[in-house]
Amino acid sequence: MHDSETIRVARIYKNLQVSNFMLEHMLKPDYDAIAVHSNGIIITANPRACEIFGYRHDELLGLNSWKLFTAESSSIMMDHVLTGSEEPYEAMALHKNGHPLKLALKGKNFTLDEENLRAVLFRSLI
């Protein structure tokens, strides 16, 4: 196997592991969107997350998640990330078209292959 093929297979495997974690531990009936980030950089998101923010899946991947939220909400989110809080909270985000979004969020830190990740479940409140 060539190096590029090995990297591609490793990336697919990691995505499958993250997806499996999301299915087993995170999905709740009251939250319909989920995104997983590494230090704020989105590594995967489900179709509902893309719909809420107005981005295609390929546009969300690699995007700094803090840029999706207002400055005030980013500081609240950072507190949740740094403390590992799993408590639900509300935050204001921006749709790709600039319209404000009020979201209910709940996050969970986890480690996968020695990488610290955070899965965030959310739903639109407006």
N, C-alpha and C positions, 0 to 999 in steps of 0.2 A: 504494500500500500504506500502511495506517495504521501509526503508530508501534508499537502493540501487536503488530500482525502482523509487522512487521519484526523486533522483538525475539524473537518466537516462532520465526520462521524462522532467525534467527541462533543461537538456543539449540539448535534441532534440528540445524543444521549443525555446531555445536561438538560435540554429543553424537555425531554420526556420525564426526567426526574422531577423537575420543577412542576410540570403539569400533574404528575402523580401526587406530589405533595399537596398541591392546590385542591385536587379532588378529594383526597383523604382527610385533610385537616381544616380546610378553610371555607369551603362553600356552605353557606347558610341560606335558608330561604328568604331572609329579609335583605340580603345583599345580592345584587345580580351582576356586578362587575368586579373584576379583579385584575390587578397588575402586580408584577414582582419587579423590584428594583434592587440594584447593587450600588450602594453609596449614592442613591438618587437617580442613577441611570436605569431607565426602564429596559428590562431584558425580556419580558414577555407580558402580554395582556390578552384578555379574552375579547371576543367580538363586541360584547356589550360595553366594555371600557372604551373601545375605539368609537363606538356609536355616541356615547355620552360626550366625549371630548371632540368629536368631529374629525378625527384623524384616521387614515388608513393604518392597518397594522404595521406595515413597513415604515410609516412615518413616526409611529410611537416608539418603535424599537430604537434604542440608543439616545432617546430624548431625555434631557434632564427633567425629571418629574417636578422639581421645584418651580420650573418655568410655567407649569400649568396652573399654578395657584397664585393668589394675590400675596403681596409681601406680608400682610398681617397673618394670613393663614399659613404661610410657609414657616413662620416662627412657631406657631402652634404645632404644626406637623413635626418640625425638628425636635421639639420637646418630646413628642411621642416616640420618635425614632431613637433618640439618645437614651431615654429612660426604658425603652423596650415596652412601653405601655401597650396593652391590648384593650384598653377602654375605648368605647366608641366616642366620636367627637364629630363636630360639624366644621366645614371649611368652605371658603369661597374659591372657586376655580374659574378659569376662562375657557370657553369653547374656542375652537380654532378660528371661528368667525368673529371672536371678540365678545360675544355675549356672556354675561356672568352666569355661573352655575353654583347653586348651593348644594353641597354634597354631605351625606352622612358617611363617615369612614370608620374603619376599624382595621388595625394593622397587627401583624405578628412577625417578629424576627425569627429567623431560623438559619441554620448552617447546612450547606450542601457542598460536599467535596471541599471542605475547609474554607468555603467562601461564605461570608455573612451576607444574608439577603433579608429583605422584608417584603412580605406579601401584604397588599392592602386591598381590602374589600370595600366597595363603596356603592352608593346608589344616589340618584338624583332626588333632591327634595323639591325642586321647582321645575 
